[in-house]
Amino acid sequence: MIRIYTIPQCGYCTELKTLLTDEAISFVELNVLLPENNVEYDKITEITKSDDVPIIKVDKHLLIPNISFKTINEAVDLIKKFLSGE
């Protein structure tokens, strides 16, 4: 399962969602500004020490902007790699 932690005005988040949709890769989006997502997002930011978005969770793997990937295309490539089991 892919979970993407986003904020509505984030252009990178929008680009990521578009690319994943174009690749027919399903995901769950969690708007980190909504109160119902606060606890989960707080746990993620505590682990990653980053509040940048989009943070991507692919099964047990966390992909963090500027740490795990530099571009949204790199993020999509990493997601595909994890989904393929490489």
N, C-alpha and C positions, 0 to 999 in steps of 0.2 A: 504494500500500500504506500502511496505517495501522499504526503501532507506538505502543503506549502503555506508558510506563515507570511502573510502579506499585510499591506495597508493600501487602502483604495487609491491614493494619489501616487503610488509608486510606479513609475514608468517601467522599471526593470521587472517588477512583479507582473505587469500587464504583458510585457514581451515574453516572459517565461510561460505564462498561461497560454498565450497564443501559439507559441512554438510547440508546447506539449499537446495542445488540441490539434494542431496541424499534423502532428506525428501519431495521433490517435492514442496518446498515453493518458490514461485516466488519473485523476488526482482529486484530493479534497483540499479546498482552500479554507484557511482559517484567518479571518481578519483579526489582527492582534489588537485592534482598537475596541473590539466588542468585549463587554464584561465577561461573557460566557467563555471566552478563550484566554482570559488573564492567567489562570492557574497554570494551564499547560504551557503557555508562552513564557511565563516566569521561570518554569523549570528548564525550558530549553535555553533561555538566556543565561541562567545560572551555570549550566553545563558548558555552553559555548563561550561565555564571557563576551558575547556580541549581541547587540540589539539591531543590527543591520537586517534588512529584508531584501529579497526573499530568502528566508531560511527554509531549507528543503529537508524533509525526513523521508528517506527511502528505507522502509523496514527499520532496521536498527542503526542505519547510517545517517549522520547529520552532515549536510553540505552547507557551509557558511560562506557568504559573500566575502571576497578579498582574502579568504583563507583557503577554502576548498576549491574555489573557482574565481576567475577574474572577469569572465564574460558570461552572459546568459547562454551563449552557444556552448561554452565549456560545461556549464551546469547541465544542459540537456544531454551532452555526451556522457557525463558522469552518471546521470539517471539511467540512460540506456545501458551503460556498462553494468550497473548494479542490477538492473532488471534482467539482463541476460545471464547473470551469474558469473561474470568474468572476475 
